[in-house]
Amino acid sequence: MSGGEILIVAVLILGAVIATLGDRIGTRVGKARLSLFKLRPRKTATLVTIMTGILISASTLGVLIAASNQLRTGLFELGTIQRRLRNTRTELEQARSQKGQVESELTKSRTDREAAKKQLTTAKKQLTETNQSLKGAITERSRAQAETAKTQAALSSTQSRLTIVSQQALRLRSEISQLQAQRDQVIGQREQEVRARDQIIQQREARLKDLEQQQEALVQDVQRLRLTAEGLRIGNVAIQRGQVLASVAIRTTNSATAKQAVDQILREANQAALRSVRPGASEQVVQITNAEVKQLIEQIDDGQDYIVRIYSSANYLVGEKLIQVFADAVRNRVVFLAGDVVAGTSLNPAATPDVELQQRINQLLASANFRARNLGILADSVQIGRIQDVITFVEQLKQYKQTVELKAVAADVIYTAGPLNLELVAVQNGRVILRTKNLTPTTDTPTTDTPTTGTSTTDTPTTDRQKP
C-alpha cells in the first residue's frame, strides 16, 4: 500500500476508535446521569458527543497535518504563496517584455552591423578601383611609348611586305602575258594541252586577284599605322590630344559680336599654343576650318550664355609650326544652388582610423567631382576652402563617437563654367553639428585634379538652372 492509502486507513481507524470511546462514555454518562457544568444529564451526554466529534476532527486534522507537509503549507501559507505567485507572474510578464525589447534591439544592432559591413565593402572596392586607376595612369606613358615602338616596327614590316607583294604581282602579270602568248601560238595543238594551259592561267589569275586584295589591305594597314604613329609621337610632348587651349564664357546677340568673340578666343588659344610649343614666337600656329568657325558663330549668336572651349586635336611636340584645333560650345546654366548636396556618405569618426578617415573624405570629394562633371560642369577641380579649415574640421569631427552623415554641399551658386566650390558639412540626427568655413579659395586650397588652362570669363551667366 502507498503512503496515502495507509494514512486514510489510519484516519478511519482512529475516527472509529474515538467514536466508539465517545459513544461508550456518553452511554455511561447517560446511565450514571452525570452532570457537567450544572447541565442536565441529557445535555451533558450531548456535550460529551460534541466533544467526541471535535476530538475526532482535531485528531484527523492533526494526523493529516503531521503526515502531509503540503497540507500544512496549504493551510498556513496559502495566502503568502498566492501573493508570491501573483508577484512572480508580474515579474515574469516584465521579464518577457524586457526580453522582447532586448531581442528587438539585438535585431536592430545586427541590421546596423550588416549595413556597416556593406558600406565597408563598398569603400574597400572604391579604394581598390582608385588604386588601379592610379597605377594605370602611372604606366600609361610607358605603355604608349611601347605601343609607339611596336607600331613603328609593324609599319616597317608592312611596308616590306607591300614591296614584296607588288613585285610578285608584277612577276605574275609578266608570266600571264607570256602564257597567253604561248596559248596563241599553240592554238592549233591538242585540246588537252590548251585546257591545261587555260587552267594554269586561271590559277595564276586567281592568285593575282588574291595578291591584289592583299596589296589593297596592306595599303590600308599602312595608312592606319601612319595615323596611329602620328597619334603616338615619341619626344617631348608640349600639347596633348584634347588639351584645352582656351575657355571663355560669352553671350552674343548677333553674328558680328559672335565673330568678334570667336576671333578673340582663337587668339587666346594661339597664344597658349605658342607658349607651349614655341615660346617667344608671335606667328599664327592654330589652325581651324572655316566651316567649324561658321558653325560655332551660328550656334552662339542667340543671346544665350555659352562656355566656348578650344581643344587640341592631336599630340604636338616642342617646335611644331601648325596646331590643329577644334571648338566646342555648351550652355552656361546654374547646376547647383548654394546649399545643394552634391555627394554624401556616413561614418563613425571615433571608430575610423585617421588614414581611413582621410580616404573617406577624398572619396567623397572624388564622388562630388564625378557627379558634377556628369551634370556638365566644366571645372576640373574641387575647391573646399583653406587647408587649415579642412584640418580643423577633421580634428573636430574625430571627437564625435556616433555615426554622422558627411556631405559635400555647394558653397555658393555653381554654373556650368564652374568653379566647383564646395563645403564639408557633418549632420547628426538631422542637425548640422560641424561645417567648414565658406571662404574664398586660396593657393593652398585642396583640389582633386589639375585646374583648367586658359580660363577666362565675360558677361554674367544666366540663372536657368539644370536639375541635378
MOFENVEN-V366803 format. One record per residue. RES is the residue in one letter. SS is DSSP state (~ for helix, > for strand, _ for the rest). Layout:
res=RES ss=SS
res=RES ss=SS
//
This chain:
res=M ss=_
res=S ss=_
res=G ss=~
res=G ss=~
res=E ss=~
res=I ss=~
res=L ss=~
res=I ss=~
res=V ss=~
res=A ss=~
res=V ss=~
res=L ss=~
res=I ss=~
res=L ss=~
res=G ss=~
res=A ss=~
res=V ss=~
res=I ss=~
res=A ss=~
res=T ss=~
res=L ss=~
res=G ss=~
res=D ss=~
res=R ss=~
res=I ss=~
res=G ss=~
res=T ss=~
res=R ss=~
res=V ss=~
res=G ss=~
res=K ss=~
res=A ss=~
res=R ss=_
res=L ss=_
res=S ss=_
res=L ss=_
res=F ss=_
res=K ss=_
res=L ss=_
res=R ss=_
res=P ss=~
res=R ss=~
res=K ss=~
res=T ss=~
res=A ss=~
res=T ss=~
res=L ss=~
res=V ss=~
res=T ss=~
res=I ss=~
res=M ss=~
res=T ss=~
res=G ss=~
res=I ss=~
res=L ss=~
res=I ss=~
res=S ss=~
res=A ss=~
res=S ss=~
res=T ss=~
res=L ss=~
res=G ss=~
res=V ss=~
res=L ss=~
res=I ss=~
res=A ss=~
res=A ss=~
res=S ss=_
res=N ss=~
res=Q ss=~
res=L ss=~
res=R ss=~
res=T ss=~
res=G ss=~
res=L ss=~
res=F ss=~
res=E ss=_
res=L ss=~
res=G ss=~
res=T ss=~
res=I ss=~
res=Q ss=~
res=R ss=~
res=R ss=~
res=L ss=~
res=R ss=~
res=N ss=~
res=T ss=~
res=R ss=~
res=T ss=~
res=E ss=~
res=L ss=~
res=E ss=~
res=Q ss=~
res=A ss=~
res=R ss=~
res=S ss=~
res=Q ss=~
res=K ss=~
res=G ss=~
res=Q ss=~
res=V ss=~
res=E ss=~
res=S ss=~
res=E ss=~
res=L ss=~
res=T ss=~
res=K ss=~
res=S ss=~
res=R ss=~
res=T ss=~
res=D ss=~
res=R ss=~
res=E ss=~
res=A ss=~
res=A ss=~
res=K ss=~
res=K ss=~
res=Q ss=~
res=L ss=~
res=T ss=~
res=T ss=~
res=A ss=~
res=K ss=~
res=K ss=~
res=Q ss=~
res=L ss=~
res=T ss=~
res=E ss=~
res=T ss=~
res=N ss=~
res=Q ss=~
res=S ss=~
res=L ss=~
res=K ss=~
res=G ss=~
res=A ss=~
res=I ss=~
res=T ss=~
res=E ss=~
res=R ss=~
res=S ss=~
res=R ss=~
res=A ss=~
res=Q ss=~
res=A ss=~
res=E ss=~
res=T ss=~
res=A ss=~
res=K ss=~
res=T ss=~
res=Q ss=~
res=A ss=~
res=A ss=~
res=L ss=~
res=S ss=~
res=S ss=~
res=T ss=~
res=Q ss=~
res=S ss=~
res=R ss=~
res=L ss=~
res=T ss=~
res=I ss=~
res=V ss=~
res=S ss=~
res=Q ss=~
res=Q ss=~
res=A ss=~
res=L ss=~
res=R ss=~
res=L ss=~
res=R ss=~
res=S ss=~
res=E ss=~
res=I ss=~
res=S ss=~
res=Q ss=~
res=L ss=~
res=Q ss=~
res=A ss=~
res=Q ss=~
res=R ss=~
res=D ss=~
res=Q ss=~
res=V ss=_
res=I ss=_
res=G ss=_
res=Q ss=_
res=R ss=_
res=E ss=~
res=Q ss=~
res=E ss=~
res=V ss=~
res=R ss=~
res=A ss=~
res=R ss=~
res=D ss=~
res=Q ss=~
res=I ss=~
res=I ss=~
res=Q ss=~
res=Q ss=~
res=R ss=~
res=E ss=~
res=A ss=~
res=R ss=~
res=L ss=~
res=K ss=~
res=D ss=~
res=L ss=~
res=E ss=~
res=Q ss=~
res=Q ss=~
res=Q ss=~
res=E ss=~
res=A ss=~
res=L ss=~
res=V ss=~
res=Q ss=~
res=D ss=~
res=V ss=~
res=Q ss=~
res=R ss=~
res=L ss=~
res=R ss=~
res=L ss=~
res=T ss=~
res=A ss=~
res=E ss=~
res=G ss=~
res=L ss=_
res=R ss=_
res=I ss=_
res=G ss=_
res=N ss=_
res=V ss=>
res=A ss=>
res=I ss=>
res=Q ss=_
res=R ss=_
res=G ss=_
res=Q ss=_
res=V ss=>
res=L ss=>
res=A ss=>
res=S ss=>
res=V ss=>
res=A ss=>
res=I ss=>
res=R ss=>
res=T ss=_
res=T ss=_
res=N ss=_
res=S ss=~
res=A ss=~
res=T ss=~
res=A ss=~
res=K ss=~
res=Q ss=~
res=A ss=~
res=V ss=~
res=D ss=~
res=Q ss=~
res=I ss=~
res=L ss=~
res=R ss=~
res=E ss=~
res=A ss=~
res=N ss=~
res=Q ss=~
res=A ss=~
res=A ss=~
res=L ss=~
res=R ss=~
res=S ss=~
res=V ss=~
res=R ss=_
res=P ss=_
res=G ss=_
res=A ss=_
res=S ss=_
res=E ss=_
res=Q ss=_
res=V ss=_
res=V ss=>
res=Q ss=>
res=I ss=_
res=T ss=_
res=N ss=~
res=A ss=~
res=E ss=~
res=V ss=~
res=K ss=~
res=Q ss=~
res=L ss=~
res=I ss=~
res=E ss=~
res=Q ss=~
res=I ss=~
res=D ss=_
res=D ss=_
res=G ss=_
res=Q ss=_
res=D ss=>
res=Y ss=>
res=I ss=>
res=V ss=>
res=R ss=>
res=I ss=>
res=Y ss=>
res=S ss=>
res=S ss=_
res=A ss=_
res=N ss=_
res=Y ss=>
res=L ss=>
res=V ss=_
res=G ss=_
res=E ss=_
res=K ss=_
res=L ss=_
res=I ss=>
res=Q ss=>
res=V ss=>
res=F ss=>
res=A ss=>
res=D ss=>
res=A ss=>
res=V ss=>
res=R ss=>
res=N ss=_
res=R ss=_
res=V ss=>
res=V ss=>
res=F ss=>
res=L ss=_
res=A ss=_
res=G ss=_
res=D ss=_
res=V ss=>
res=V ss=>
res=A ss=>
res=G ss=>
res=T ss=>
res=S ss=>
res=L ss=>
res=N ss=>
res=P ss=~
res=A ss=~
res=A ss=~
res=T ss=_
res=P ss=_
res=D ss=~
res=V ss=~
res=E ss=~
res=L ss=~
res=Q ss=~
res=Q ss=~
res=R ss=~
res=I ss=~
res=N ss=~
res=Q ss=~
res=L ss=~
res=L ss=~
res=A ss=~
res=S ss=~
res=A ss=~
res=N ss=~
res=F ss=~
res=R ss=~
res=A ss=~
res=R ss=~
res=N ss=~
res=L ss=_
res=G ss=_
res=I ss=_
res=L ss=_
res=A ss=_
res=D ss=_
res=S ss=_
res=V ss=>
res=Q ss=>
res=I ss=_
res=G ss=_
res=R ss=_
res=I ss=~
res=Q ss=~
res=D ss=~
res=V ss=~
res=I ss=~
res=T ss=~
res=F ss=~
res=V ss=~
res=E ss=~
res=Q ss=~
res=L ss=~
res=K ss=_
res=Q ss=_
res=Y ss=_
res=K ss=_
res=Q ss=_
res=T ss=>
res=V ss=>
res=E ss=>
res=L ss=>
res=K ss=>
res=A ss=>
res=V ss=>
res=A ss=>
res=A ss=_
res=D ss=_
res=V ss=_
res=I ss=>
res=Y ss=>
res=T ss=_
res=A ss=_
res=G ss=_
res=P ss=_
res=L ss=>
res=N ss=>
res=L ss=>
res=E ss=>
res=L ss=>
res=V ss=>
res=A ss=>
res=V ss=>
res=Q ss=>
res=N ss=_
res=G ss=_
res=R ss=>
res=V ss=>
res=I ss=>
res=L ss=>
res=R ss=>
res=T ss=_
res=K ss=_
res=N ss=_
res=L ss=_
res=T ss=_
res=P ss=_
res=T ss=_
res=T ss=_
res=D ss=_
res=T ss=_
res=P ss=_
res=T ss=_
res=T ss=_
res=D ss=_
res=T ss=_
res=P ss=_
res=T ss=_
res=T ss=_
res=G ss=_
res=T ss=>
res=S ss=>
res=T ss=>
res=T ss=_
res=D ss=_
res=T ss=_
res=P ss=_
res=T ss=_
res=T ss=_
res=D ss=_
res=R ss=>
res=Q ss=_
res=K ss=_
res=P ss=_
//
